[in-house]
Amino acid sequence: MYNNPLSCFNQPDFVNGLDCAVQAVSTPLWDILIWLLIGIGLFFTIFSGLAQFRLFGRSIKSMLGSRKHDGEGISGFQAFVTGLASRVGVGNVAGVAIAISIGGAGAVFWMWLIALIGMCSALAESSLAQLFKVRDKATGQFRGGPAYYIEQGLGQKWLGLLFALSLIVCFGFVYQAIQSNTITLAIASASGCMTDTPECQSDWQIYKHVVGAILVVLTAPIIFGGIKRVARIAEIIVPAMALVYLLVAVVIIAMNITALPTVIALIFQKAFVFEAAGGGLFGSMVSIAMMQGIKRGLYSNEAGQGSAPNAAAAASVKHPVEQGNIQMLGVFVDTLIVCSCTAFIILLAQLPENAASLTGIQLTQAALESHVGSWGQYFLAVILFVFAFSTIIGNYAYAESNMQFLKDNSALLTVFRMLVLGFVYFGAVVKVDVVWNMGDLTMGVMAFINLITILLLSRYVFALVKDYQNQLKAGISEPVFKLANFDSKLKDKVKSDIW
């Protein structure tokens, strides 16, 4: 059932009242948004001729080929890993655990499904971001994203401003708090300070402020260096951290290979066990497993949410669909590979008796410890620190582009950077439920605006994909986009000389 907004005034303190109000808005929004995600993802999948499957091989080739770069902006590979820096993080470790603890093993199936459908939505939004990108007058770098294609493609600047504001709140503030919050919980769990003993709790009240301060000190020099520095850092740490985590996961799966078929069967079996996730017409049509799988899947892979296109637009490529392909691959890597590894680590584990009380990162840590011993706690704390830290800087890259859309002013950008650091600190010391629920709300607003927009601009997406595929069929190894070959309506909408 939905929260009664009036009941939020009767909560014992401000934090609980805020949490109540956030859920009162977020719950009905998500009941509708789930069907939009599925419906629009299927729309692009069907009418593009299953582009995410037909162009999958090409997406790998494009990603690997874009490592060498001597043009303007950042390379396609740097845009890919900047997108992965935001995608591969807390959602892959803590988010998957939350989905399983609330929605059961069946949530994993819905996470997979929304990723496969969402790959085509990611292709669409990132191709549009490339098409409508602009050149920064001060630095000469490219920037773009939903706010830019809303303004140019739809001619609705007010809606572009609304999207930019929602992304800034979501990625600049709320998501940063989620990352630092999870880092704090991981360190607390690894240090043995998750008990209810007064001595431990008293000590941790001090330690969590120290953790927050350290995160601020580490983050500041990177975000003050701008998106190019973010891209360079992401290019180094994202592949390394993902590889280490995946190797450990593969070893664990191999150790439990005989139980793997049973776990996979359980995922499919529980996916269709119905227990209504909410009230109202739309909420009663969605199971808890479906709701949690899609929510946490979107939080992790961001397909259709409108975030990754901000990184995609910064890349220098010869055809918009080239970068759309690369970003589409990011969804596959994030959910079908990294999230699946976390799910199998949890579902294959012999969990302790108190597992029912564990959620988020604590559940994943307990599962890993059951497989490899006590060092698993410390290993995951370190890996998660790097995951979450890279996500903090990746999230910042998205938010910076939208700040420049609102007002390209260096003084305002400095104030914004200081606020971002404030939320990094805030997340380290606040209670977990509030942070995740705020993330669900702001993510939902962004996704709602972006999904409607890419649907309205779908004719341009299909025209881009058709042009790209025709060139490939003609034997052109590296398709080149020429705006002059398209109709006058599109030429009039693109407000730059880039193409």
N, C-alpha and C positions, 0 to 999 in steps of 0.2 A: 504494500500500500504506500501511497505517497505521503510524505510528511506534511502536516498542516503548518503552513508558514507562521500562523499565530502562535503555535506552540513553541516556536523558537525564542520567543520573548521570555519564556518561563524556565529557560535553561540555567543551571547553577552558576555559569561563568561565561565570559565573552567567547572563549575558544569553542565551547560546546554550542553556544548560540550560533556562532558563525558556521560551524559544521552542519547544524540543523538546517540553516537557511540555504547553504550550498546544495545539500541533498534535495531540498524541496524544489529547487529549480532543475537540478541535474537529472533526477530520476525520470520525469516525464519527457525531457529532451532526449535522453538516450533511448527511451522506448520507441521514439519515432526514428532516431538517427540510425539505429541498427538496420532498419528496413531500407533506408536511403543508401547506406554503405553497400548492402547486398544488391539492391536493385540497380544502382548506377554502375557498380562494378560489373554486373552481368551485362548491362547495356553496352558498355565499352568492349567487353569480351566478345559478345556476339557480333556486334556491328563492325568490329575491326577484324573479324575473321580469326578470332583466337590469337591475336597478335602476340600476347605474352608467351605463347608456346611456339609459334612459328618463328619468332625473332629471338628466342632464348639463346641459341647458339651464337647468333650475331652479337648479342649483348655481352657475352663473355669475351669475344674477340675485340669488341669496341673498348671494353674496360681495360684489357691487357695492353691494347695498342695505344691507349691514351696516356701511358706512363711517360712517354717522351713528349716534351712540350716546349716549344720555343716561341709561342704566339702570345697574344694579349690575354689578360685575365689569368685564371688558374687553369690547370689541366683538367681534362675530364676525369682522370683518375683521382686527382685531389678533390674534386667536387664529390666523387663517389665516396671517398673515405671520410670527407667532412660530413656527408649524409649518414654514413655508417657510424661515425663518432656520436651522432645524436641518436641513431637507431639502436646500436648495440650498446646496451648499458643496463641500468636498473630493471628495465622492462623485461629483459631476457633472463634475469636471475630472480629478482624479487617479484616482478610482475607475473611471471609464469607460476611461481609458488602461490601467489594470492589467488590466481585463477583456479588452480587445482584445489586449494584448501577450501574455497567457497563453492566452486562449481563442479568439483570432482574431476576424475580423469577425462570425462567427456568434453570438458572445456578445451582440451588440446586439439580435438578434432575441429572445433569451430575456429580455433586459432589458425590451423592449417588452411581451412577453407577460405577464410577472409583474406589470407595472404595470397592464395592462388588467384582469387578474384581481384584483389587489390593491386596485383602486379600491373594489370591493365590500367587501373585508375592512376597508378604512379607514372606509367608511360605517358598518359594523357596530360597530367598536370605538369610534369617536367618538360615535356615538349612545348607546351604553351608558355612556360616560364622562359624557355630559350627564345621562342618566337617574339615575345613582347619585352625582352630585356632591354635595358638602357645602359648608356655609358656614363659613369660618374665623372662629372666635370672636373673635379679636383684631382682625382687619382688616375683617371682613365680606365679604371677597372669596370667590369660588368656587374650589374645588380638587377634583380628582378624577383618574380614570385607572384603569388595570387593577387596581392594588392595592385601590382603593375598590370597583370592581364585583366583584372576586373576593371581598372580605370580605362585601359585602352580598348580591350575587346568588347566589354559591355557598355563602355562610356558612362559608368556610374562611379564617380570618384568618391562619393559619400560611402558607398559600400566597400570600396577599397580601403578607405580610412578606418571603417569599422573592423574589417579583417585585420588590418595592420595593428590596431589597438589590441584586439583579442590575441594575436600572436605574441605581441610584446608582453602582455600579462602572462600568457601561458608559458612561453619559452624563455622570456627574459627574467621572470620572477618565480612563478609556481613550479615549473619543472626543475629550476635550479635548486629550489628548496627540497624537492623530492630526492634529487641526487645526493645532496649533502645529508639529508635525513637518513637515507639508506646506508651511506658510509658510516655514519655515527652508530647505527644499530649493529652493523657488521663488526665494527671495532669493539663495541660493548660486548657482543656475544663471544667474540674470539678471546676477549680478556677475562671472560667468566663473570662479567658484571650484569648479567640479565636476571640474577636472582632477586628475591624480594627482601633480602636482608637490609636493615636500615643502614649499616656501615657501607655496603656496596652502593646503595642508591645515593647516599650522601656524597660519596667520593665521585660518583658519575655525574652529579650535578655540576661539579667543577670541570671534570674531564671533557664533557661534551662542548663546553665553551672553548676549551683549548683546541679541540678538533675543528670547530667552526672557524677559529682564528687562523689555524694553519691552512685550511682550504682557501680562505680569503687571500692569504699571502701568496699561495701558489697560483691562484687564478688571475690575480690582478695584472701581472706583467704580460700575460698571454692576451687577455681581452683588450688591453690598452694598445696592443700591437696591431689590432684590426684583423680582417678576415684572411689576409694573406698569411699572417703568422699562425692563425688558427689552422689553416689548411696545411701548412708545413708541419706543425706539431701532430695533427691528425694523421698525416701520411706516414709518420714514423711509428706512433704508438698503437694505432687501431689494428693494423694487420698482426702485429706482434702479440697484443693481448688476446685477440680472438683466437689465434693459432694455439697458444698455450692452453686456453680454456677448452678448446675443441679436442686437443690431444688427450687431456685428462678425461674428458667425457667419453671419448672413443675407447680408452682403456677400461673405464667402468662398464661400458656397454659390452665390451668383449668379455669381461669377467662374468657377466650375467647373461650371456648370449642365449642360454637355454630358456630363460624366463622372458626374453624379449617378445616372442610371438604371443604369449599370454597377455602381456602389457598392451600390445598393439590391439589385440582383440577387445580388451577392456575399454580402451579409448573409444573405439567405434560403438561398442555396446552401450556405454554410459552417455554417449553423445545424444541419444534419442530417448533418454529417460526424462520424462517431462515433469518439471516442478516450476510453476509460474514464478517469474523473476520480479514482477511488479503488478501494480493495479492498472485499471483503465483498459480500454480496448487493445491498445498496442502492447502494453506490459503483460497482459494475460496470455498473449500469443507467443511469448519468448520464454524459454526455459532458463534456469539459473546457469546451467552449463553453457548455453548459447550466449547469454549476456556476458558472462565473465570471459569466455574465450574471445569474443569479438572486441570487448572493451580493452582487455589486456593485449590482444593482438594489434589493435590500432595504436595503443600507446607505444608498443614496441616497434612496429614496422612503419607506422605513420602514413600508410598508403591512403591517399585521398584526403588526408588531413590538411594538406597545404603547407607543410613545413619543409620537406626535402626540396621542393622546387626553388626555394631561396638559395640553396647551395648549387642546384643544377644550373640556375641562371648565370652564376658567376664564371662558368666554364667557357673556354674558347673552343668551339667545335664547328664543323663545316655544315652540319644539318641539325635542326632542332631535335629530330627523332633519335639522332646518335646519342645525345645525352639522356633522352627519355629512356632509351634502352638500358643505359648504364645504371640509372636510378631504379629502374624496374628490377634489375639484378640485385640491388641492395635489399629489396623487400624479400626476395627469395633467400638470400644469405641470412638475413636477420631472423626470420621466422621459421622457415623450413629446415634450417641448419642449426643456428645457435639456440633458438627457443626450444627446438625439439631435444637438443642435448640436455638442457635443464630439466625438461619434462621427464626424460628417461632416467636421469639421475635420481629424481624424486620418486618416481613410480616403481623403480627397481630396488629401492632402499628398504631395509628393515628398520623402520623408524622407532624411536623410543616411545614409552607409554604416554608421555606428555605431548606427543606430536599434535594431538587435536587442538592444543592451546597455542601452537606455533603457527605463524603466518609470515609471508614475505621472505626476507632474507634469512630469518632464523630457521625456517623450514628447510630451505635449500642447504644451509650450513649443517643442519642435523642429518640430512640425507647424505651429504658428501662425507661427513664424519663416519657414518655407518659403513660406507664403502671402503674408505682408505685409512681410517683411524683419526686420532685427534689432530694430526697436522692439517687435515682437510679444513678445519675451522680457520686456521691462519692463512692457508692458501687462498681460500675464497675471500677472506677479508682483504688480502692484497689485490687479488684479481678484480674484486668489486670496486676497490678504491680506484684502480686505473680505469675500469669501465665507466664508473660514475663521473670521474674527473674529466675523461675525454668527452662525455656527454655534456657536461657543464660548458666546455668550450665550444662544442658543436652547436648547442642550443643558442649560445651567445651569437654565433655567426648569423643564424636566422633572424634573431631579434634586431641585430644591428642594421641589417638591410631594410627592415620595416621602420626602424627609427628614422633612417634617411629618407624613406618615402614620406613620412609625416612631416619632417622638417630637417633639411640637410644643414645642420648647424653644429659646429665643433663643440661649443660650450654646452649645448643641450645633450650632445652625445657623451660628454664627460660626466654630466650629472646622471645620465642613464647608466653608465658603467658603474658608478658608485652605488646606485640602487641595486643593480644586479649583484654586486658583492654583498650588499646588505641582506639580500634574500638567500644567498649561499650560507651566510652565517645563521639567519633565521631558521632555515631548514634543519640545521644541525642541532638545534635546541628545542624544537617544537614537537608535539606528539604526532605520531605517524598518520592516524586516520584523517585528520583535518587536511594534511598535505595531499594525500592521494585523492580525496574527494574533491578538493579544489582543482587538482589536475584533470579529473574526469570532466568537470564542468567547463573549464576553459578550453580543453581539447574538443569537447562537443560543439561549442560555439564556432570554433575555427572550422571544424570538419563540415558542419552544416552549411556555412557560407560557401566554402570551397567546392563542395560536391554539387551544389546547385549551379555554381558558376561554370564548372567544367562541363556540366550537362548542357548548359546554354551555349557554350563555345565548342560543342562536340563536332560541328561541321568542319571547323578548322583543324581539329585533331585528326579526323579521318582524311582530310585533304593532305595533311603533312605525312601521315603514314602511307597513303597511296603513292605520293611522290617519291618517298624514300624506297618503297618496295619496287616501284617501276624502274628506278635507277639500278637497284641491285639486280633485277631481272635482265636489264640491258647490259650487264657485265661490268658496271661501274663499281669498282671495289670500295671507293670512298665517296658516297653520294654527297652532292653539294646542293644546298638550298639557295634558290634564286627567287627573291620576292617578285621580280618582274614577270615570272611565269604564272603568277596567280592573279585572281580577279581583282578589280579595282577596289572593291569593298574591303578586302583584306589589306591592300596597299595603304588605304586611307587610315586604317586603324593602327598600323605599326608606326610608333612615334620615335623612330631612331634610324640612323644611317648604317647600322651594323650589317643588315642583310642587303 
